[in-house]
Amino acid sequence: MLAAAAAMSSEELLGYARAWAQTAQWKPEAGAKINMLRWKRFVEAEDTAFLKIVDAFQKANNVTINVSNEAYDDVQPKASVAANTGQGLDMVWGLYSLPFLFPSKCTDMTDVADHLAKVNGGWTPSGEAYGKLNGKWIGIPVAATGGLVNYRISAMEKAGHKTFPKDLAGFADLVKAMNKNGAPAGMALGHASGDANGWLHWALWAHGGNLIDKDNKVIINSPETAKALEYVKGLYENFVPGTASWNDSNNNKAFLADQLFLTVNGISVYVAAKKDAPKIAEDMNHAHLPAGLDGKTRELHLGFPILVYNFTKYPQTCKAFTAFMLEPAQFNPWIEAAQGYLSHFLKAYDANPIWTADPKNTPYRDVAATAMTPAGLAQMSEGAAAAIADFVVVDMFANYCTGREDLKTAMATAERSTKRIFR
């Protein structure tokens, strides 16, 4: 089935879309015109496959879907403006916990989520955590970009590691030794929505630190957080210069320019290297970040939920399109086109051949198994969504690592910022 779906032509996809529309439980409103906002693609083939899905749905249902694209950091502000004004957009395919910033403005998507679970083997626990609030689905987690370690094999081996380290001490040793050999690592400490938030939340959780507890009590000012800060500063001191100002694209460019030899990123670096720098691609591999002090691996990956505003004039069209996107006939070839950049939250897609056709892709298959939401120990909420949108955790680490604040002040500043959010 997967091979057949991957080979489906535009005409075949249109035929499937028309047949699907005949039996779908959501019937698009006549003459519907949808304005949809999504993040700009990092893998060109993924965007091409996505627009193919949009085109087939439009033609099969005689509706219009206008897709606009924005950089990661611009999606949330524009989505918030639409939520506050009640106009401009009908749906947003955004980042992390976007629906939780304004849950009262989101359409109940439980019927869509239940349908997708039924036909795709069910949702992973992390998928449910990203979509549900008080038992109701306020967004559909389409996929995630796994924030995993991208590294140069030769640089790792030269640094004295035959295999990628699985513990915190080994990882710190690897970064230090690579820098000593003139092959530095580097991870973003600037306002990089995906990269910086991802690896710095991992570092916090790996040392037992948390922004809030399960009851939303602020607990960031703690000995565990202090350990995480010291650990990250030790890494930062061995990074390539400039990471404190990096956005989500700087590490990609540096890696492909042979200036960087280890970073945390989606698979887009490898995809680009296969096309433009095959020698780098041959020398690359991927790994999950090391387990925490308790032996468990907790990672924050860049989840992409889609939401439908409750003020849209075309809720049935929006629901139908969301469901259509994640049907196997579309989703399987779509994630194959993304070449590992999009990882799934629906269990059936573990079987997609993209994850095993190239062993270097395989770690990205298991993103949902290690994924936590930005809320950490707690359930997702407006507060947790606001905290990650405001870069509270990122700024705490950056302020300490760059010397803008000492350790106690960095934690105290983060504590004050979080208490203002959760007051």
C-alpha positions in Angstrom: 0.0 0.0 0.0 2.8 2.4 0.9 4.6 2.0 -2.4 1.4 2.4 -4.4 0.5 5.6 -2.4 4.0 7.0 -3.0 3.7 6.5 -6.7 0.2 8.1 -7.0 0.1 10.7 -9.7 -1.7 14.0 -9.5 -4.6 12.6 -11.5 -4.8 9.5 -9.3 -4.7 11.6 -6.2 -7.5 13.8 -7.5 -9.5 10.6 -8.2 -8.9 9.4 -4.6 -9.8 12.8 -3.2 -13.1 12.8 -5.1 -13.9 9.3 -3.8 -12.9 10.3 -0.2 -15.1 13.3 -0.4 -18.1 11.1 -1.2 -17.8 9.2 2.1 -16.2 11.7 4.4 -18.3 12.7 7.4 -17.4 16.4 6.9 -19.1 18.1 3.9 -17.4 21.3 2.8 -19.6 24.4 2.7 -20.4 25.5 -0.8 -18.0 28.0 -2.2 -15.7 27.9 0.8 -12.6 30.0 0.7 -10.1 29.2 3.4 -7.1 31.2 4.5 -4.4 29.0 6.0 -1.1 30.0 7.5 1.8 27.6 7.9 5.5 27.7 8.5 8.0 28.0 5.6 9.4 24.7 4.5 12.9 23.5 5.2 12.7 20.6 2.7 11.5 21.7 -0.8 10.1 18.3 -1.7 7.8 18.3 1.4 6.3 21.6 0.4 5.7 20.3 -3.1 3.9 17.2 -1.8 1.9 19.4 0.6 0.7 21.7 -2.2 -0.2 18.6 -4.2 -2.5 17.6 -1.4 -4.0 21.1 -1.2 -4.6 21.1 -5.0 -6.4 17.7 -5.0 -8.6 18.7 -2.1 -9.6 22.0 -3.7 -10.5 20.4 -7.0 -12.4 17.5 -5.5 -14.5 19.7 -3.2 -14.8 22.9 -5.4 -13.3 25.0 -2.6 -10.3 27.4 -2.3 -7.5 27.1 0.2 -5.1 30.1 0.2 -1.9 29.0 1.8 0.5 31.7 3.2 3.9 30.9 4.6 5.9 32.5 7.4 9.2 31.9 9.1 8.9 29.9 12.4 9.1 33.0 14.6 6.5 34.9 12.7 3.7 32.3 12.8 2.7 32.7 16.4 2.4 36.6 16.3 0.2 36.4 13.2 -1.9 33.6 14.6 -2.4 35.6 17.8 -3.5 38.7 15.8 -6.1 36.6 14.0 -7.3 35.1 17.3 -7.7 38.5 18.9 -9.4 40.2 16.0 -11.5 37.2 14.8 -10.5 37.7 11.2 -7.9 37.1 8.6 -7.3 33.4 9.0 -9.4 30.3 9.2 -6.7 27.8 10.2 -3.1 27.7 11.2 -0.5 25.0 11.0 1.8 26.2 13.7 4.5 25.3 16.2 4.6 23.6 19.5 1.5 24.4 21.6 0.0 27.1 19.5 -3.7 26.1 20.2 -3.1 26.4 23.9 -2.3 30.1 23.6 -6.0 30.7 22.9 -8.0 27.6 23.5 -11.3 29.4 23.7 -10.8 30.5 20.0 -10.2 26.9 18.8 -12.8 24.7 17.1 -13.4 21.3 18.8 -11.6 18.8 16.6 -12.4 15.7 18.7 -14.3 14.1 15.8 -11.4 14.5 13.5 -8.9 13.1 16.0 -11.1 10.1 16.7 -11.5 9.4 13.0 -7.7 9.6 12.4 -7.0 7.3 15.4 -9.4 4.7 14.2 -7.8 4.5 10.7 -4.2 5.0 11.7 -3.6 2.7 14.8 -4.2 5.3 17.4 -2.4 8.4 18.8 0.8 8.2 20.7 0.7 9.6 24.3 2.7 12.6 23.1 0.3 13.2 20.3 -2.6 13.3 22.7 -0.7 15.6 25.0 -0.1 18.0 22.1 -3.8 18.0 21.0 -6.1 17.6 24.0 -7.2 20.0 26.7 -9.7 18.8 29.4 -10.6 15.8 27.3 -11.3 17.8 24.1 -9.0 18.1 21.1 -8.3 21.7 20.4 -5.8 21.0 17.7 -4.5 18.1 15.6 -0.7 17.4 15.9 0.1 16.8 12.2 3.7 15.9 12.8 6.9 17.0 14.5 10.4 17.8 13.4 12.7 15.8 15.6 15.4 17.8 17.3 18.1 15.1 17.3 21.9 15.2 17.2 23.4 15.7 13.7 27.1 14.9 13.8 30.2 14.1 11.7 31.3 10.6 12.2 35.0 11.2 11.5 35.0 14.1 14.0 33.4 12.0 16.7 35.9 9.1 16.2 38.8 11.5 16.2 37.6 12.8 19.5 38.0 9.3 21.0 34.4 8.0 20.7 33.7 4.9 18.6 30.0 5.3 19.1 27.8 8.2 20.0 27.7 8.7 23.8 24.5 7.8 25.6 25.1 9.6 28.9 25.6 13.2 29.9 29.3 12.9 30.9 30.2 11.2 27.6 28.4 13.9 25.6 30.2 16.7 27.4 33.5 14.9 26.8 32.8 14.5 23.1 31.9 18.2 22.7 35.1 19.3 24.5 37.4 16.9 22.6 35.9 17.9 19.2 36.5 21.5 20.0 40.1 20.7 21.0 40.6 19.0 17.6 39.3 22.1 15.7 35.9 20.5 14.9 33.6 22.4 17.2 29.9 21.7 18.0 27.3 24.4 18.3 23.7 24.6 19.4 21.5 27.7 19.3 21.1 29.9 22.4 19.3 32.7 20.6 15.6 33.0 20.0 15.5 29.9 17.7 11.9 28.6 18.2 12.8 25.0 17.3 16.5 24.5 17.9 17.2 26.5 21.1 13.9 25.5 22.8 14.5 21.9 21.9 17.9 21.2 23.3 17.8 23.5 26.3 14.6 22.0 27.6 16.3 18.6 27.2 19.2 19.8 29.2 16.9 21.1 32.0 14.9 17.9 32.1 18.0 15.7 31.9 19.2 17.1 35.2 15.9 16.8 37.0 14.9 20.5 36.5 11.5 21.7 35.5 9.8 25.0 34.9 6.6 23.9 36.7 5.4 20.9 38.6 2.4 18.8 37.7 0.1 21.3 39.5 1.6 24.3 37.6 3.6 25.5 40.6 6.7 27.3 39.5 9.8 25.3 40.5 12.5 26.5 38.1 14.7 28.0 40.8 16.2 24.7 42.1 19.5 22.8 42.6 18.6 20.7 39.6 18.2 23.7 37.4 21.6 25.0 38.7 23.2 21.7 37.6 21.7 22.0 34.2 22.9 25.6 33.8 26.5 24.6 34.8 26.4 21.7 32.3 25.2 23.8 29.4 27.8 26.5 30.2 30.5 23.8 29.9 29.2 22.9 26.5 28.8 26.5 25.4 32.4 27.2 26.2 33.4 24.7 23.6 30.9 25.8 20.9 31.8 27.6 17.7 31.5 31.4 18.4 28.2 33.2 17.9 25.6 30.6 19.0 24.0 33.1 21.5 22.5 35.0 18.5 21.6 32.0 16.3 18.1 31.5 14.8 16.8 28.2 13.4 18.9 28.4 10.2 22.4 29.4 11.4 23.5 25.9 12.4 22.3 24.4 9.2 24.4 26.9 7.2 27.5 26.4 9.4 27.3 22.6 9.3 27.0 22.5 5.5 29.9 25.0 5.2 32.3 22.7 7.2 32.4 25.1 10.1 30.3 23.0 12.5 30.6 19.3 13.2 27.8 18.6 15.7 24.5 20.3 16.3 20.9 19.5 17.3 18.5 19.9 14.4 15.9 18.2 12.2 17.0 16.0 9.4 17.0 18.9 7.0 20.8 19.3 7.3 21.3 15.7 6.0 18.7 16.2 3.3 20.5 19.3 2.0 23.9 17.6 2.3 22.8 14.7 0.2 21.9 17.1 -2.5 24.7 19.7 -2.3 27.5 18.3 -0.2 27.6 14.5 -0.6 30.9 14.1 1.2 29.4 15.7 4.3 26.3 13.5 4.0 28.4 10.3 3.8 30.2 11.4 7.0 27.0 12.3 8.9 24.8 10.4 11.3 22.0 11.1 13.8 21.3 10.2 17.4 18.9 10.9 20.2 20.2 13.2 22.9 21.7 11.4 25.9 19.5 10.0 28.7 19.1 12.1 31.8 20.6 11.5 35.2 17.7 9.1 36.0 18.4 7.1 32.8 15.3 8.3 30.9 15.4 10.2 27.6 13.1 13.2 27.5 13.2 15.5 24.4 11.3 18.5 23.2 10.7 18.2 19.5 9.2 20.8 17.3 5.6 19.7 17.2 3.4 21.1 14.4 -0.3 21.3 15.5 -3.0 22.5 13.2 -5.9 24.5 14.6 -9.2 25.8 13.2 -10.5 29.0 14.6 -14.1 28.9 15.9 -14.9 32.1 14.1 -14.3 30.6 10.7 -17.3 30.6 8.3 -16.2 27.2 7.0 -15.6 24.8 9.9 -16.6 21.7 7.9 -14.2 22.5 5.1 -11.4 23.0 7.6 -12.2 19.8 9.4 -12.4 17.9 6.1 -9.1 19.2 4.9 -7.3 18.4 8.2 -8.6 14.8 8.1 -7.7 14.5 4.4 -4.1 15.6 5.1 -3.5 12.7 7.5 -5.1 9.9 5.5 -2.6 7.2 4.6 -2.9 7.9 0.8 -1.6 11.4 1.4 0.4 11.2 4.6 2.7 8.3 3.6 4.0 9.9 0.4 4.1 13.2 2.1 6.5 12.1 4.9 8.5 10.2 2.3 8.9 13.5 0.4 9.9 15.2 3.6 12.7 12.6 3.9 12.5 12.3 7.6 11.9 16.0 8.4 8.4 15.2 9.5 7.8 12.6 12.1 4.4 11.2 13.0 2.2 11.1 16.1 -0.1 8.4 14.6 1.2 4.9 15.3 0.5 3.3 11.9 3.1 5.5 10.3 6.0 3.7 12.1 5.8 1.3 9.1 6.6 3.9 6.5 9.7 2.7 4.6 11.3 6.2 4.8 12.5 5.2 8.4 14.4 2.1 7.3 15.4 2.7 3.7 18.3 4.7 5.0 19.5 3.7 8.6 20.5 7.3 9.2 16.8 8.2 9.1 15.7 5.7 11.7 16.2 7.7 14.9 13.7 10.2 13.6 11.0 7.5 13.4 10.9 7.4 17.2 10.5 11.1 17.9 7.0 10.6 19.4 8.3 8.0 21.9 10.7 10.6 23.5 8.6 13.7 23.0 7.5 15.8 25.9 5.4 19.0 25.6 6.7 22.4 26.8 4.7 21.8 30.0 7.1 19.1 31.1 5.6 17.4 34.2 2.3 19.3 33.8 -0.5 19.1 31.2 -0.3 21.6 28.4 -1.9 24.9 29.2 -2.1 28.5 28.1 0.7 29.3 30.6 3.1 26.6 29.3 2.4 27.8 25.8 3.1 31.4 26.8 6.3 30.4 28.5 7.8 28.8 25.5 6.6 31.6 23.2 8.4 34.0 25.5 11.6 31.9 25.5 11.7 31.8 29.3 13.9 28.7 29.5 16.1 29.8 26.5 16.8 33.2 28.0 17.7 31.7 31.4 20.4 29.5 29.8 21.6 32.2 27.4 21.9 34.9 30.2 24.0 32.6 32.3 26.2 31.2 29.6 27.0 34.6 28.1 27.7 36.2 31.5 24.8 38.6 31.4 23.6 37.1 34.7 25.2 34.9 37.3 23.7 31.5 38.1 21.3 32.7 40.9 20.2 35.7 39.1 19.4 33.7 35.9 17.2 31.3 37.8 15.5 34.2 39.7 14.8 36.0 36.5 13.2 32.9 35.0 11.3 32.3 38.2 9.8 35.9 38.1 8.9 35.6 34.4 7.2 32.3 34.9 5.3 33.4 38.0 3.9 36.4 36.0 2.6 33.9 33.4 1.2 31.5 36.0 -0.2 34.0 38.5 
